[in-house]
Amino acid sequence: MRWTFKPQPEKEKIEKLAQELNIDPLISTLLIQRGVETFDEAKKFFRPTINDLHDPYLMKDMDKAIVRIEKAIKNNENILIYGDYDVDGTTSVALVSSYLKSFYPNVATYIPDRYDEGYGISIQGIDFASDNDFSLIIALDCGIKASEKIDYASKKNVDFIICDHHRPGKKLPKAIAVLDPKREDCKYPYDELCGCGVGFKLIQALAKNRNQTIDDLLPYLDLVATAIAADIVPITGENRVLAYFGLYVINKKPRVGFQAFINQLHKKELTITDVVFGIAPQINAAGRMKHGLHAVELMTETNFESAQKMASEIGKFNTDRKELDKKITQEALQQIKENNEQNNASTVVFSDTWHKGVIGIVASRLIEKHYKPTLVFTKSGDKLAASARSVKGFDVYEALDKCSEFIEQFGGHKYAAGLTLLPENYQNFKTKFEEVVKKTLPEELKTPEISINSEIELSDITPKFFRILKQFAPFGPQNMRPTFTASGLRDNGYGKQVGADNNHLKLNIIIGSDKKTYNAIGFGLGDKYELIHKGKSFSAVFNLDENHWNGNTSLQLLLKDIKVE
């Protein structure tokens, strides 16, 4: 792994902020690295308030969206809430549908089938709306590139309001309103909202129009926080406020469906990480293995016994998903080996038997093994569908754009995208994608990077220091858990490999002649045991974490990498 240091702020800035806030200079360094440089910015960072949220009417087309929804309500029209089948899409649908249903009954939900319809707005969905007398569709977390589908809907007298956060194409769909903070002509102050975040701005505007206050919307923020966590958007600005209060709702008064998941986790207080690994995969599993509507039904359920039953079923989907992605990952790794493609700049694999619902997870697993931009293809109807995942710093969306001559349809983000192509174009696409990556992937991005905030003395790690660090949460992109490095470390002789396959490393670290030991755990670092064996001196990169065991809580170093000195 490449160890790199984040830019270190000017000494004067560090000292000034440390003095203003009466904090350790190391804490002020960490704050400045996050763009927090003044007392007022620190106050907003440490003590977010719900009033820090922007006026939803600052978003382009919001006024048009609200006028159309109010007209639908006045005329007793049927409204269809349409969203993608992943966490962001299903939480968005649960959010907007449950809010509208709180005062208007003619609302239904629609999630496209991952296998029959694919990603985004489908002809089947529009036909369903038309056949069942829905004259307005509110599309969430999709639609920004669906111009042809929106035109088709217009001919069937079905209006669209699009709430999306993906990058628009060259032209916008001709919908009644297109809410997307990434629109070039949208002057909304924050453009990193997830799909559910844009959905929340819509209900915030509706609430404002109906003389409700922001406090009336707090119960919906558990959904928004879950989408923010799962969609890996920056936890800065407005997202930080939404995630902060959403976590509060998850921990203090979660919706019934979430309570059913939380009961399975056996944790006193959930963090963003717990949401990412404990709740999000379960919601995702519904769309991957069965149908996304199962997740929406659970998230809008009000009876606890029914919710528990649903959560149990979705838990089973998740178990099946884990077994499936493990099996497919092994087959994909074997394919790479057989084709002798280990030294390619990219990884592109295909089998017509692979389950479409897990190819995105498999792509991420392959990156853990072969660190390079990765696409996993499978058969989808008469086409091939793929999930793309990237390595840090490389824009896979741009790379796909350069291969668009061979692609039928694609969309997504810098680090994750989806596409479809005709089977006869697969080999040409694969060749072209390899050429593009080879030409544009810088040498340094071929090795995983650990970005370090600061060097630290272990003696500086006090309970007070850790208490302040905990207030940096919720953590996520652009506000990652602080990462430190320390040198001159040794194991006290009791270090060992742990875990079923000796995959992990457990140490008691000492430094110099200091008698104090520091507990450390390195997940996936079992093979580094020889580097710390027999009192060898080493350097380590780590986060600080709490270890809860047998009712006791202690501070520990969460090791990320080790190097012999």
Secondary structure, DSSP 4 states (H G I P E B T S, - for coil): -EEEEPPPPPHHHHHHHHHHHT--HHHHHHHHHTT--SHHHHHHHHS--GGGSPPGGGSTTHHHHHHHHHHHHHTT-EEEEEE-SSHHHHHHHHHHHHHHHTT-S-EEEE---TTTT-SS--HHHHHHHHHTTEEEEEEES--TT-HHHHHHHHHTT-EEEEE--SPP-SS----SEEE-TTSTT---S-----HHHHHHHHHHHHHHHTT--GGGGGGGHHHHHHHHHHHT---SHHHHHHHHHHHHHHHHS--HHHHHHHHHHT-SS--HHHIIIIIHHHHHHIIIII-THHHHHHHH---HHHHHHHHHHHHHHHHHHHHHHHHHHHHHHHHHHHTT-TTSSSEEEE-TTS-GGGHHHHHHHHHHHS-S-EEEEEEETTEEEEEEE--TT--HHHHHHTTGGG-SEEEE-SSEEEEEE-GGGHHHHHHHHHHHHHHHS-GGGGS-EEEE-EE--GGG--HHHHHHHHTTPSPBTTBPPP-EEEEEEEE-S--EEESTTS-EEEEEEEETT----EEEEETT-GGGHHHHGGG--EEEEEEEEEEEETTEEEEEEEEEEEEE-
